[in-house]
């Protein structure tokens, strides 16, 4: 097998060969923050075709993305990228949508090997959320990177799952809060740079409360006729009458439903707390 990552630990290549030889259908990767989970997932997904397997990558980290925009669960397979809207980069706040999106996309993946990336949130509610993700995916194998006590606790919680423990990436580096926030900002910027301002019927918006105010820069999910999410939108203003102006790369004609998110983005695409307003607009 040609090494897709020259600096990877030899245990990673051995694990890839073991996984492809024994043919598990779903592999879920856990580890602390900045342990190299995304790097290993890419390594495994890139190695699989060389070993006779087709691979799909499911990214359930809503903050630090491997594929697609933040605030969503994303899937990359032979059909391209698909997503499930969560509406926040806080996995605890977006718990229900995160778990439901993980379950749906895991079952939609078109490959004989599904590699699932997870966030580094392991303690407190993160431990329960990890259990919910494992239940949603039902992996054939858990990959645990590093020897963090919280990682060991997750494995203890799931003794009936096969587990393989691997060393950290030698290039793993602890990121600061500012670096993480900056990476999300640039990911949002890149995503919306592909978009245009659409004029959408406000009747498509499903409000959590009838009188819920709309905030300038509110992140929204845009779904099609089948109810599946097509992409993200950013509320930029109100048009004539009940019309909404939404920045998005999604084709306007395909949109049939709008779902409110839990965060706003400012003009630089940095995250901001939603502001209660009587109207909408970037103000």
N, C-alpha and C positions, 0 to 999 in steps of 0.2 A: 504493500500500500504506500503510495506517495504521501509524504507527510504534509497535510494541508496547513500545519502550524509548526514551523521549525523549532520553536522554543517550548513546545508543549512537553510536559513530563512524559516519560516513556509509558507510565501507567495509563495515560489517556489513550494512547494508540492501542495498548493491550485491551482496554475496556471497549473501544470501538470494535475491534475484531471479535471480542467475546459477544458483544451485543448483536452484531450482524450474523455471527455464526449460529447463535442460539435463537435468533428471530423473535425477540419480544416485539409486540406491536406498539407499545406505548412506554416511553421512558420519561420520568419526571425528575428534574434536577433541583436540589435544594442546597442552600448554603447561606452563610452570613453575608452582610453587605460587602461588596467589593471582593468577593472570593473568587471571581472568575466564572460565574455561572453562565453568563451570556457567551463568553469566549468558548467554554466547553460545549455549549449547545450548538454554536456555529461549527466547531470542530467536528462534532459527531454528525451533524447534518451534511457537512461537506465530505466527510469520510464515507458515509453510507453508500453513495453511488459507486464508489471504487470497490466496495465490498458486496455489490450485487443487490443493494436495497434502495428503494425510492424513499425519500424523506420529506417530511413536513415539519415546520417549526411553529409552535404555538407559544406566543409571548404573553404571559399573564401578569407581567410587571407593568403597572399603569403609570409609573413614574419614569424609570430609566429604561427606555425602549431599545430593543434590538431591531425590531421592524415596526414600521407604521408610527402613527402619532401617539403622544401621551394621552392619558384619560380614556384608554380603550384597551380591550384585549384584542390581539391581532394574530392572524394565521397566515403563513406563507406556504403554499404548496404549488403543485404544477399548474394550477389555475390562476395563480397570482396572489395578491394580498386581499384578505377580507378582515372585517373587524366587527366587534361588538362594543357599542357605546357604553361607557361607564360614567363619564361626565365629571370625573375628579381624578387627581393624582394621589389622593389619600385612599389607600385600599380599604381601610376600615369604614370610612364614610360611604364608599361605593360598594360595600360588601355584597349586597344582593345582586346587583347588576354584574359585578365581577365574577361571582360564582356561576350565575346563569349563563353569562357569555362564554366562560371557560367550558362549561358542559356542552353548549351548543356547538362551538367551533371544534372541540375535540372530536365530536361525532360527525362533523362535516369534512374533516381532513381527508384528502385523497392521496394516501401514501401507505406503504406497508410498514413504515416506521414513523411514529409521531414523537418528536422531541419537545418537551414542555419546559419552558423557562419560568422561574418564579422569582418573586422579590426576596430581598434579604430581611424582611420583617418576620422575626421568629418568636420573639418574646411577647408576653401579655396576650392581647387579642390576635397577634400575628400567629401564634401557635394554633389557635382555633381556626383561623382563616386558612392556614396551611392544611389543616385536616379537612376543611370543606373543599379545598381545591383537589386534594388527593381523592376524596370521595367523588368529585365531579368527573375526574379523569379516569379513575380506576387503572392506574398504571401497572404494567407487568414488572417494572423494575424502578426502584428509587436510586438515584445517584446522589450521594452526599459528598460535597466538597469541603475539605478541611475537618478540623477536630473541635469546632466550637461547641461548648456545652449545650447551647440551644439547638444545634443540629442533632446532637445525640438524643435530646429530649423528643424531637419530632420522630426519630426512628423508634424510640421506645414506645411512642403512642401508636405505632403501626407495625407491630411485630409480625403480622401475617403477610406483609409485603416483602418480597425479595429486595435486598438493599446491597449496594456496592459503594464502598467508601474510597474516595480518590483524593490525592493531594491538591492543594490550591494551585492556581496558575502562578508560575514564577513571575509573571508581569502584573499580578494583582496589586493595586495601589488604592489606599483609602482616599476617597474623594471628599472634599469639603461640601458643606451645605450649599455654598455659593456655586461650586462647580456643578452640583446636581441641578440646582435651579437654572443655571445658565444653559445646561444641556437640554432641559425641557423647553426653555424659551426658543432655542435654535431649532429644535424639532418641530415646535408649533409654527415657527416662522417658515420653515421649509415646506411644511404641509400646506399652509394657507397661501404660499406664494404661487401655488398651482391653481388657485381658485379665482372666481370672479364674484361680484355682488349679484345675488339673485333676488327676485321679488316673489315672495311666497305667501300664499293665503294663510293668514293667521289662524284660521279655523283648523288648520292641521296641527296646531300646537296643543299638546296634551299638558295642561297645567296641573301641578299637584294640588292646588287649591284654586277655586274659581276666580278669586280676586288677587292671586299672586302677581306681584309686580315684576316687570322685566327689567333687567339690569343692562346697562351699556356694556358691550363686550362679552355678554353671556355666551358660554359654550353650549351648543345644542347638538343632539344627535339627529341625523336625517335617515329615515327608513323608507323602503319601497313598498309596493303594493302587497308583497308577501310578508311584511312586518319585519324583515331582516334589515339591519343597519347597513346603509350605503357609505356613510362617512360622517365627518364632523362639520359643523357650521359655527359661525361666529356672528352673533347678532350685532348689526351695525346701525340699525335705525328702524323707524316705522315709515311705511310708504303712505299712499293715499288710502284712507279708510282702514280696513282691517289687514292691510298688507304689511309684511315684515321684510326688511332688507337683511339678507344673510350672506356673509362671505363664505364660499365653500367651493371645493373642486368637484363636487357632485353635480351631475346634470340636473337642471331644474325640472325637466319633464318627468324624471324618475321618482321625485319625492312625493310621498303620500302621507307622511307623519313626521312631526317634530317632537323631540323629547328634550326637556330642560335638563341642563347639567347643574353641577354644584359649584362651579367656579367661573370667574370672569378673567379675561385677558385684557391688558391695557394696550396702548398703541405700539409698544415694543414687543408685544406678545409675552410679556411677563405675567405671572399669575397675580391676580388681585382678588380681594374679597368682594363678592357681589354686593352691590349697593341697592337698597330698596328705593325704587323710583316710581313716580306716578305714570311715567311714560317710558320711552326707550330712545336710544340714540347714543352716540359716542361722546356727546357732551363736552 
